[in-house]
Amino acid sequence: MSVPAERAAASGASDATHIALTFENNRLASELFGQFDQNLALIEQKLQVDARARGNTVTLTGNAVTTNQARRTLDYLYDRLLKGASVDASDVEGAIRMVLAADDQLVLPTMEKKGKLALAQISTRRKTVTARTPTQDAYIRAMERAELVFGVGPAGTGKTYLAVAHAAQLLERGSVERIILTRPAVEAGERLGFLPGDMKEKVDPYLRPLYDALYDMIPGERVERALASGVIEIAPLAFMRGRTLANAAIILDEAQNTTQMQMKMFLTRLGEGGRMVITGDPSQIDLPRGVKSGLVEALAVLGDVEGIITCRFRAVDVVRHPLVQRIVEAYDAKAESRPQPEQQ
């Protein structure tokens, strides 16, 4: 933990506040500051403070609010390092987002006493994933307590990745006996034509993002064994008809491309001991013209049903390249300026 060596507000015309933080572990302090102090530079840019490092001490200068935000950001990241986790630019940005959200008095279950950040996490044997935005924090906590969760919003917000991570965590805990991952096999605008191979080879291109997230959470050899034994099943949505999915973590991805009939069919598959997460982006519907999205209908119909939680991601929750967030915001602005399609 950091030691506040100095905290004094300058008198006179200047309202600057100075905080000097000393971190006990020199090696971790170096990792915290980043190569060539790049993490401190990011904090300076985002929080409008001056951060100057000397050895294992950093001096923060700015107004009272921003210097305190910078201190809490550094304390949280140092705690991560003490626990054996790494810190990169995305972790720094995530911590800053959460500190700002807490100060904006958003409804977040993320604050411990004395303003210490306690971000929601998902832990598997292979890695630990930490919330990087307030909505991600709420989403992780929703999946912990609800049997059915909708995660809706733009690409790059971590909806599918976090859902797969949560499913892997439930499997490792023994809370469920299997994982079922599914997507509707709908082409994204283009016509792919005839696909060669057996059934698995035909549908795998549609399901590749689910495989990618799964292999990131669970060692490859364990995934292969689980797929062979049926403990993990990845299949198109059409394969779910007529089944009751008990004691399973079930994820429906790209749900905006389900029809109304498909969505109702899927929702009624939930069996005893099952946990279901449905993700999608209503702004990227690839269904044929005139076919209404099952996700859009479900969000309208099930909004007040007890036991269901809906987490709505926005452009500010995008955790990919910063340019992706600006792209999403530009498209959102254009969509708001024109009449909405009937199914939206």
C-alpha positions as CSV (number, residue, x, y, z in Angstrom):
1,M,0.0,0.0,0.0
2,S,1.2,3.5,-0.6
3,V,2.3,5.7,2.2
4,P,1.0,9.4,1.9
5,A,4.3,11.1,2.7
6,E,2.8,14.6,2.2
7,R,-0.5,16.2,1.6
8,A,-0.7,20.0,1.7
9,A,-2.7,22.7,-0.1
10,A,-0.7,25.6,-1.1
11,S,-1.8,28.9,0.3
12,G,-2.2,32.2,-1.6
13,A,-3.4,32.6,-5.1
14,S,-2.7,28.9,-6.0
15,D,-5.3,26.3,-5.1
16,A,-3.1,23.4,-6.0
17,T,-3.0,20.3,-3.8
18,H,0.1,18.2,-3.5
19,I,0.1,14.5,-2.6
20,A,3.3,12.5,-2.3
21,L,2.8,8.7,-2.4
22,T,5.6,6.3,-1.5
23,F,5.2,2.7,-2.5
24,E,7.1,0.2,-0.4
25,N,8.1,-2.3,-3.1
26,N,10.5,-0.6,-5.6
27,R,9.9,-3.2,-8.3
28,L,6.2,-3.0,-8.1
29,A,6.4,0.8,-8.0
30,S,8.3,0.7,-11.3
31,E,5.6,-1.5,-12.8
32,L,2.9,0.8,-11.5
33,F,4.5,3.8,-13.1
34,G,5.0,2.0,-16.4
35,Q,7.8,2.0,-18.8
36,F,9.1,5.6,-19.2
37,D,6.3,6.5,-16.7
38,Q,3.7,5.9,-19.4
39,N,1.0,4.9,-16.8
40,L,1.6,8.1,-14.9
41,A,1.3,10.0,-18.2
42,L,-2.0,8.5,-18.9
43,I,-3.3,9.5,-15.4
44,E,-2.0,13.0,-16.1
45,Q,-3.9,13.1,-19.4
46,K,-7.2,11.7,-18.1
47,L,-7.3,13.5,-14.7
48,Q,-5.6,16.7,-15.5
49,V,-3.0,16.4,-12.8
50,D,0.8,16.6,-12.7
51,A,2.5,13.3,-11.7
52,R,6.2,13.2,-11.1
53,A,8.0,10.1,-10.1
54,R,11.3,9.8,-8.3
55,G,12.4,6.3,-7.2
56,N,9.4,4.7,-5.6
57,T,7.7,8.0,-4.8
58,V,5.3,9.9,-7.0
59,T,4.1,13.5,-6.3
60,L,0.7,14.4,-7.6
61,T,-0.3,18.1,-8.1
62,G,-3.6,19.4,-9.1
63,N,-6.9,20.5,-7.6
64,A,-8.2,18.7,-4.5
65,V,-10.6,16.5,-6.4
66,T,-8.3,15.3,-9.2
67,T,-5.3,14.6,-7.0
68,N,-7.5,12.5,-4.8
69,Q,-8.8,10.6,-7.8
70,A,-5.3,10.0,-9.0
71,R,-4.3,8.8,-5.5
72,R,-7.2,6.3,-5.4
73,T,-6.4,5.1,-8.9
74,L,-2.7,4.4,-8.0
75,D,-3.6,2.7,-4.8
76,Y,-6.0,0.4,-6.6
77,L,-3.5,-0.5,-9.3
78,Y,-0.8,-1.0,-6.7
79,D,-3.1,-3.5,-4.8
80,R,-3.5,-5.4,-8.1
81,L,0.3,-5.7,-8.4
82,L,0.6,-6.9,-4.8
83,K,-1.9,-9.6,-5.6
84,G,0.2,-10.8,-8.5
85,A,-1.8,-9.2,-11.4
86,S,-0.3,-7.1,-14.1
87,V,-1.1,-3.5,-14.9
88,D,-1.3,-2.2,-18.5
89,A,-2.8,0.9,-20.1
90,S,-6.2,-0.7,-20.3
91,D,-6.1,-1.4,-16.6
92,V,-5.2,2.2,-15.8
93,E,-8.0,3.5,-18.0
94,G,-10.5,1.1,-16.3
95,A,-9.4,2.2,-12.8
96,I,-9.8,5.9,-13.8
97,R,-13.3,5.2,-15.2
98,M,-14.4,3.6,-12.0
99,V,-13.0,6.4,-9.8
100,L,-14.7,9.0,-11.9
101,A,-18.0,7.1,-11.8
102,A,-17.8,6.8,-8.0
103,D,-17.3,10.5,-7.7
104,D,-20.2,11.2,-10.1
105,Q,-22.3,9.3,-7.5
106,L,-23.4,6.6,-9.9
107,V,-25.3,3.7,-8.2
108,L,-22.4,1.3,-7.9
109,P,-21.7,-1.5,-5.4
110,T,-18.0,-0.9,-5.9
111,M,-16.9,1.3,-3.0
112,E,-15.5,0.1,0.2
113,K,-14.9,2.2,3.3
114,K,-12.5,5.2,2.9
115,G,-13.3,5.4,-0.8
116,K,-11.2,2.3,-1.7
117,L,-12.2,0.8,-5.1
118,A,-13.5,-2.8,-5.0
119,L,-14.1,-3.7,-8.6
120,A,-16.1,-6.8,-9.5
121,Q,-13.9,-9.7,-10.8
122,I,-14.2,-13.1,-12.5
123,S,-11.5,-15.6,-11.7
124,T,-10.7,-18.8,-13.5
125,R,-7.6,-20.9,-13.2
126,R,-6.1,-19.3,-16.3
127,K,-6.8,-15.6,-15.6
128,T,-8.7,-13.0,-13.5
129,V,-10.9,-10.5,-15.4
130,T,-11.6,-7.2,-13.6
131,A,-14.4,-4.8,-14.5
132,R,-13.1,-1.8,-16.4
133,T,-16.3,0.3,-16.6
134,P,-19.3,0.9,-14.2
135,T,-21.6,-1.1,-16.5
136,Q,-19.1,-4.0,-16.6
137,D,-19.1,-4.0,-12.8
138,A,-22.9,-4.0,-12.7
139,Y,-23.0,-6.8,-15.3
140,I,-20.6,-9.1,-13.4
141,R,-22.5,-8.6,-10.2
142,A,-25.8,-9.2,-12.0
143,M,-24.6,-12.5,-13.4
144,E,-23.6,-13.6,-9.9
145,R,-27.0,-13.1,-8.4
146,A,-29.6,-13.5,-11.2
147,E,-30.6,-16.6,-13.2
148,L,-31.2,-14.7,-16.4
149,V,-29.3,-11.6,-17.5
150,F,-29.5,-9.6,-20.7
151,G,-26.3,-7.7,-21.7
152,V,-27.1,-5.3,-24.5
153,G,-25.1,-2.6,-26.2
154,P,-22.5,-1.8,-28.8
155,A,-19.5,-4.0,-29.8
156,G,-16.3,-3.8,-27.8
157,T,-18.0,-3.5,-24.4
158,G,-17.1,-7.0,-23.2
159,K,-20.6,-8.4,-23.1
160,T,-19.7,-11.8,-24.6
161,Y,-16.2,-12.1,-23.2
162,L,-17.4,-11.5,-19.6
163,A,-20.4,-13.9,-20.0
164,V,-18.0,-16.7,-21.2
165,A,-15.6,-15.9,-18.3
166,H,-18.5,-16.1,-15.8
167,A,-19.6,-19.5,-17.3
168,A,-16.1,-20.8,-17.0
169,Q,-15.9,-19.7,-13.4
170,L,-19.2,-21.4,-12.6
171,L,-18.0,-24.6,-14.1
172,E,-14.7,-24.6,-12.1
173,R,-16.7,-23.9,-8.9
174,G,-19.0,-26.8,-9.5
175,S,-22.0,-24.5,-9.6
176,V,-23.0,-25.9,-13.0
177,E,-22.2,-29.2,-14.7
178,R,-21.7,-27.9,-18.2
179,I,-21.5,-24.8,-20.5
180,I,-23.7,-24.3,-23.5
181,L,-22.7,-21.5,-25.9
182,T,-25.0,-20.7,-28.9
183,R,-25.5,-18.2,-31.6
184,P,-28.1,-17.8,-34.4
185,A,-26.4,-18.7,-37.7
186,V,-27.2,-15.4,-39.5
187,E,-24.8,-13.9,-42.0
188,A,-23.7,-10.4,-41.2
189,G,-24.9,-8.6,-44.2
190,E,-23.0,-10.5,-46.9
191,R,-23.9,-13.8,-48.5
192,L,-21.3,-16.5,-47.8
193,G,-22.8,-19.1,-50.1
194,F,-22.2,-22.9,-49.7
195,L,-19.9,-23.9,-46.9
196,P,-18.0,-27.2,-47.4
197,G,-17.4,-29.8,-44.8
198,D,-19.4,-31.6,-42.1
199,M,-21.9,-29.9,-39.8
200,K,-19.3,-28.8,-37.3
201,E,-17.2,-27.2,-40.1
202,K,-20.2,-25.5,-41.5
203,V,-21.3,-23.8,-38.3
204,D,-17.9,-23.1,-36.7
205,P,-17.3,-19.8,-38.6
206,Y,-20.4,-18.4,-36.9
207,L,-19.3,-19.5,-33.5
208,R,-15.6,-18.6,-33.6
209,P,-15.9,-15.6,-31.2
210,L,-17.2,-18.0,-28.5
211,Y,-14.3,-20.4,-29.0
212,D,-11.9,-17.5,-28.8
213,A,-13.3,-16.3,-25.4
214,L,-13.4,-19.9,-24.1
215,Y,-9.8,-20.7,-24.9
216,D,-8.8,-17.4,-23.2
217,M,-10.3,-18.6,-19.9
218,I,-9.6,-22.3,-19.9
219,P,-6.4,-24.1,-20.9
220,G,-6.6,-25.5,-24.5
221,E,-6.3,-29.2,-23.6
222,R,-9.1,-28.9,-21.0
223,V,-11.3,-27.2,-23.5
224,E,-10.7,-30.0,-26.0
225,R,-11.5,-32.7,-23.4
226,A,-14.7,-30.8,-22.3
227,L,-15.9,-30.4,-25.9
228,A,-15.3,-34.1,-26.6
229,S,-17.2,-35.2,-23.5
230,G,-20.0,-32.7,-23.9
231,V,-19.2,-30.7,-20.7
232,I,-18.8,-27.7,-23.1
233,E,-21.2,-27.5,-26.0
234,I,-21.0,-24.9,-28.8
235,A,-23.9,-25.1,-31.2
236,P,-26.2,-23.0,-33.4
237,L,-29.4,-21.8,-31.9
238,A,-31.5,-24.2,-34.0
239,F,-29.9,-27.1,-32.0
240,M,-31.6,-25.9,-28.8
241,R,-35.2,-26.7,-29.8
242,G,-36.9,-29.4,-27.8
243,R,-34.3,-29.5,-25.0
244,T,-34.4,-28.6,-21.3
245,L,-31.0,-27.2,-20.2
246,A,-30.6,-28.0,-16.5
247,N,-27.5,-27.4,-14.3
248,A,-25.9,-25.5,-17.1
249,A,-24.4,-22.1,-17.8
250,I,-26.1,-21.1,-21.1
251,I,-25.1,-18.1,-23.2
252,L,-26.9,-16.8,-26.3
253,D,-24.7,-14.5,-28.2
254,E,-25.7,-12.1,-31.1
255,A,-29.3,-12.4,-29.8
256,Q,-30.4,-9.4,-31.9
257,N,-30.4,-11.9,-34.8
258,T,-33.0,-14.2,-33.3
259,T,-36.5,-14.1,-34.5
260,Q,-39.3,-13.6,-32.0
261,M,-40.2,-17.4,-32.2
262,Q,-36.5,-18.4,-31.7
263,M,-36.1,-16.1,-28.6
264,K,-39.2,-17.5,-26.9
265,M,-38.0,-21.0,-27.7
266,F,-34.6,-20.3,-26.2
267,L,-35.9,-18.6,-23.1
268,T,-38.1,-21.6,-22.3
269,R,-35.1,-24.0,-22.4
270,L,-33.9,-22.9,-18.9
271,G,-34.0,-25.8,-16.5
272,E,-33.4,-26.4,-12.8
273,G,-30.1,-25.1,-11.7
274,G,-29.5,-23.3,-14.9
275,R,-28.0,-19.8,-15.4
276,M,-28.6,-17.9,-18.7
277,V,-27.0,-14.9,-20.2
278,I,-28.2,-13.3,-23.4
279,T,-26.1,-10.7,-25.2
280,G,-26.7,-8.6,-28.3
281,D,-26.6,-5.2,-30.0
282,P,-30.0,-4.0,-31.2
283,S,-28.3,-1.6,-33.5
284,Q,-26.7,-4.4,-35.6
285,I,-29.6,-6.5,-36.6
286,D,-28.9,-8.7,-39.7
287,L,-32.3,-10.3,-40.1
288,P,-34.1,-10.1,-43.4
289,R,-36.2,-7.0,-43.9
290,G,-39.6,-7.2,-42.2
291,V,-38.5,-9.9,-39.7
292,K,-38.6,-8.5,-36.1
293,S,-35.8,-9.1,-33.6
294,G,-36.5,-11.5,-30.8
295,L,-34.1,-9.6,-28.6
296,V,-35.9,-6.3,-29.1
297,E,-39.2,-7.9,-28.2
298,A,-37.8,-9.8,-25.2
299,L,-36.4,-6.6,-23.7
300,A,-39.8,-4.9,-24.0
301,V,-41.8,-7.9,-22.7
302,L,-39.6,-9.0,-19.9
303,G,-38.5,-5.7,-18.4
304,D,-40.5,-6.1,-15.2
305,V,-40.2,-9.8,-14.7
306,E,-38.7,-10.7,-11.3
307,G,-35.4,-12.6,-11.5
308,I,-34.3,-11.0,-14.8
309,I,-31.7,-8.2,-14.9
310,T,-30.9,-6.1,-18.0
311,C,-27.5,-4.4,-18.2
312,R,-27.4,-1.7,-21.0
313,F,-23.9,-0.9,-22.3
314,R,-23.2,2.4,-24.0
315,A,-20.4,3.9,-26.1
316,V,-18.5,5.0,-23.0
317,D,-18.2,1.3,-22.0
318,V,-16.2,0.4,-25.1
319,V,-12.9,-1.1,-23.9
320,R,-11.2,-1.8,-27.2
321,H,-9.1,0.8,-29.0
322,P,-10.2,4.4,-28.1
323,L,-11.1,4.9,-31.7
324,V,-13.8,2.2,-31.5
325,Q,-15.6,4.2,-28.8
326,R,-15.6,7.3,-31.0
327,I,-16.9,5.3,-34.0
328,V,-19.8,3.9,-31.9
329,E,-20.6,7.4,-30.6
330,A,-20.7,8.7,-34.2
331,Y,-23.1,6.0,-35.3
332,D,-25.2,6.5,-32.2
333,A,-25.4,10.2,-33.0
334,K,-26.5,9.5,-36.6
335,A,-29.1,7.0,-35.4
336,E,-30.6,9.5,-33.0
337,S,-31.0,12.1,-35.7
338,R,-33.2,9.9,-37.9
339,P,-36.5,8.1,-37.3
340,Q,-36.1,4.7,-35.7
341,P,-37.1,1.5,-37.5
342,E,-40.2,-0.1,-36.2
343,Q,-38.4,-3.0,-34.5
344,Q,-36.0,-0.7,-32.8
